[in-house]
Structure formats: structure tokens, C-alpha cells
Amino acid sequence: MQLGCFSMSLAVKDLEKSKLFYQKLGFEVYAGEQAHNFLIMKNGDTNIGLFQGMFENNILTFNPGWDQGAQNLQTFTDIRQVQQHLINQGIDIVQNGVSGESGPANFSVIDPDGNAILFDQHV
């Protein structure tokens, strides 16, 4: 089972301050819009998202259908298959935005320590 592109989505208090900090660590703005309170930053194959005022805690994010450069993959494990696998493993889905048989969808689970994990397919 391939989970796709991985990133850490960080809930930040001051987007500009956080952007400057991560730039000092070698990250560059890759996507997003500061005017919309989010930036996606990249350092090699490492991706982080900075989100101001969008959610309360940090989130682990997987994007089925994308590689680490957010490029569409020719073949991938569809989010519906990922979700069904997790359900079969006894993992509770806490937020379900999956519908239809293909295309964009998302869902979330919570790990045993309370960390949110978002599965967010864009293709």
C-alpha cells in the first residue's frame, strides 16, 4: 500500500515568522499563498506546510497519488483502498470526506497518542 507524498502540517501562530525560521533551515516556499494563511515549503524531499488559524494542532499528512514533489503518479493506491485497509485493521475513521469511486477525497484518523493523520488525495 502506497500512501503517497508525506508532509508535516504545522499549526503556526505567525506565518511570516515561521516562514523566515524555516527558510533559515534551508526550506523554500514551494506552494500556497501567504494571503490565504498557508505556505508549503520544501527542502529536498522534505515537505512541511505552515497553516495559520486553520487548525489547532499539527497534522501528519499523506497525499495518495502524488510523489514527494507533488507530481501525479502513474499508478498509486487510491484513497478508498487505503481507507478500507485501515477500517479492516480496526482503525476508526474520525473525519470522512470520501465519496464516489475515484477522484479527490480525504479522511482522517487519530493515532494512539492523539496525533491527527490526514489522508488527502487531490487526483
Phi, psi and omega per residue, in radians:
M1 nan 2.167 3.114
Q2 -1.752 2.221 -3.110
L3 -1.629 -0.197 3.086
G4 1.502 -2.802 -3.100
C5 -1.024 2.338 3.096
F6 -1.926 2.412 3.009
S7 -2.595 2.827 3.034
M8 -1.828 2.149 3.097
S9 -1.692 2.001 -3.057
L10 -1.774 2.263 3.035
A11 -1.446 1.899 -3.071
V12 -1.897 2.678 3.135
K13 -1.516 -0.608 -3.098
D14 -2.380 1.791 -3.039
L15 -1.012 -0.787 -3.126
E16 -1.092 -0.793 3.142
K17 -1.095 -0.753 3.121
S18 -1.160 -0.728 3.110
K19 -1.011 -0.841 -3.127
L20 -1.085 -0.711 3.108
F21 -1.053 -0.890 -3.085
Y22 -1.218 -0.478 3.024
Q23 -1.111 -0.638 3.087
K24 -1.133 -0.437 3.079
L25 -1.497 -0.005 3.103
G26 1.743 0.097 3.091
F27 -1.412 2.589 3.066
E28 -2.152 2.554 3.077
V29 -1.139 2.236 -3.060
Y30 -1.956 -0.612 -3.101
A31 -2.808 3.120 3.131
G32 1.583 3.096 -3.130
E33 -2.445 2.155 3.141
Q34 -1.045 -0.612 3.123
A35 -1.101 -0.416 3.113
H36 -1.763 0.238 3.032
N37 1.187 0.502 3.017
F38 -2.656 2.541 3.061
L39 -2.387 2.505 3.007
I40 -1.898 2.223 -3.082
M41 -2.108 2.670 -3.018
K42 -2.393 2.461 2.984
N43 -2.417 1.788 -3.022
G44 1.087 -2.194 3.119
D45 -1.637 0.138 -3.119
T46 -1.671 2.180 -3.119
N47 -2.031 2.394 2.973
I48 -2.319 2.579 3.023
G49 -1.968 2.345 3.068
L50 -1.878 2.131 -3.060
F51 -2.257 2.057 3.126
Q52 -1.763 2.098 3.059
G53 1.295 0.261 -3.101
M54 -1.746 -0.554 3.094
F55 -2.684 2.881 -2.978
E56 -1.459 -0.664 -3.047
N57 -2.167 2.915 3.072
N58 -1.197 2.659 -3.076
I59 -2.373 2.339 2.944
L60 -1.391 2.337 -3.067
T61 -2.215 2.316 3.021
F62 -2.094 2.393 3.129
N63 -2.073 1.566 3.067
P64 -0.990 2.443 3.122
G65 1.655 -0.152 3.114
W66 -2.054 2.577 2.931
D67 -1.533 -3.099 -3.087
Q68 -1.124 -0.248 3.073
G69 -1.686 0.211 -3.120
A70 1.049 0.550 3.050
Q71 -1.722 2.471 -3.137
N72 -1.075 2.390 3.066
L73 -1.598 2.549 3.099
Q74 -1.118 -0.813 3.107
T75 -2.235 2.514 -3.140
F76 -2.843 2.880 3.067
T77 -1.435 2.016 -3.128
D78 -1.107 2.563 -3.109
I79 -0.975 -0.535 3.137
R80 -1.168 -0.644 3.072
Q81 -1.201 -0.720 3.111
V82 -1.061 -0.831 -3.129
Q83 -1.057 -0.813 -3.120
Q84 -1.102 -0.685 3.095
H85 -1.049 -0.788 -3.135
L86 -1.142 -0.718 3.079
I87 -1.052 -0.776 3.121
N88 -1.085 -0.464 3.117
Q89 -1.492 0.003 3.111
G90 1.486 0.309 3.123
I91 -1.574 2.251 3.142
D92 -1.351 2.377 3.034
I93 -1.560 2.155 -3.078
V94 -1.718 -0.366 3.074
Q95 -2.507 2.202 -3.051
N96 -2.171 1.955 3.053
G97 -2.057 0.546 -3.123
V98 -1.723 2.227 3.057
S99 -2.613 2.906 -3.140
G100 1.213 -3.068 -3.080
E101 -1.851 -0.121 3.106
S102 -2.845 2.998 3.076
G103 1.622 -3.023 -3.077
P104 -1.013 2.476 3.112
A105 -2.963 2.915 3.096
N106 -2.705 2.747 3.000
F107 -2.752 2.858 -3.135
S108 -2.288 2.656 3.003
V109 -2.321 2.900 3.087
I110 -2.114 2.269 3.124
D111 -1.364 3.018 -3.066
P112 -1.040 -0.350 -3.135
D113 -1.712 0.134 3.095
G114 1.554 0.144 3.119
N115 -1.414 2.295 3.106
A116 -1.390 2.427 3.064
I117 -2.201 2.078 -3.129
L118 -1.780 2.277 2.983
F119 -1.887 2.047 -2.976
D120 -2.353 1.724 -3.123
Q121 -1.618 2.223 -3.104
H122 -1.776 -0.176 -3.072
V123 -1.980 nan nan
